């Protein structure tokens, strides 16, 4: 192999995230309002006091509930519209429809 051969990196790029709760900080007693998943590593049950660990699990349940609803919606779409092209057109139509509704709400007093 020569020096000019480029090496191919595989795998995920490391996320430059920091822990929300530092080692020396007290355990959490409520879900932090300034927690940002794009900046912080995920919280764990160990980040909460044992008395309120349910807060972590309630949050996880809500996340999975939303993911399940999204998956069910996608499955229904696939049942109704067989091809990817049809689903893309329907998706575009729904997006335009919601934008139109937003414009109507914004201009409601003028119309």
PEGI-V452707 format. One record per residue. N is the residue number from 1. SS is DSSP state (helix for helix, strand for strand, loop for the rest). PHI is phi in whole degrees, 0 to 359 (none if undefined). PSI is psi in whole degrees, 0 to 359 (NA if undefined). Layout:
n=(N/N)
ss=(SS/SS)
phi=(PHI/PHI)
psi=(PSI/PSI)
//
This chain:
n=(1/2/3/4/5/6/7/8/9/10/11/12/13/14/15/16/17/18/19/20/21/22/23/24/25/26/27/28/29/30/31/32/33/34/35/36/37/38/39/40/41/42/43/44/45/46/47/48/49/50/51/52/53/54/55/56/57/58/59/60/61/62/63/64/65/66/67/68/69/70/71/72/73/74/75/76/77/78/79/80/81/82/83/84/85/86/87/88/89/90/91/92/93/94/95/96/97/98/99/100/101/102/103/104/105/106/107/108/109/110/111)
ss=(loop/loop/loop/loop/loop/loop/loop/loop/loop/loop/loop/loop/loop/loop/loop/loop/loop/strand/loop/loop/loop/loop/loop/loop/loop/loop/loop/strand/loop/loop/loop/loop/loop/loop/loop/loop/loop/loop/loop/strand/loop/loop/loop/loop/helix/helix/helix/strand/loop/helix/helix/helix/loop/helix/helix/helix/helix/helix/helix/helix/helix/helix/helix/helix/helix/helix/helix/helix/helix/helix/helix/helix/helix/helix/helix/helix/helix/helix/helix/helix/loop/loop/loop/helix/helix/helix/helix/helix/helix/helix/helix/helix/helix/helix/helix/helix/helix/helix/helix/helix/helix/helix/helix/helix/helix/helix/loop/loop/loop/loop/loop)
phi=(none/269/291/279/287/279/271/262/270/240/97/281/284/295/279/272/247/247/291/290/259/279/304/271/276/291/293/283/243/208/291/291/286/263/288/234/299/279/251/249/291/300/286/235/301/290/282/252/293/302/292/241/298/300/299/299/290/297/296/298/299/296/299/289/296/295/296/295/298/297/294/295/298/294/295/297/299/293/292/288/238/294/268/296/296/296/295/295/294/295/298/295/297/297/297/296/297/292/295/295/297/295/294/297/295/292/262/309/286/276/272)
psi=(136/169/336/351/126/139/142/122/135/159/181/146/137/135/131/72/151/154/139/312/123/162/321/356/155/161/152/147/355/162/127/133/336/14/128/111/339/342/331/150/155/145/155/166/332/345/347/155/151/330/331/26/338/334/317/313/327/319/316/319/318/319/313/330/317/319/322/318/319/317/319/319/318/321/319/320/318/326/318/315/110/314/158/324/316/318/322/319/319/319/317/320/317/319/314/323/316/324/322/318/321/319/320/319/322/322/13/319/333/337/NA)
//
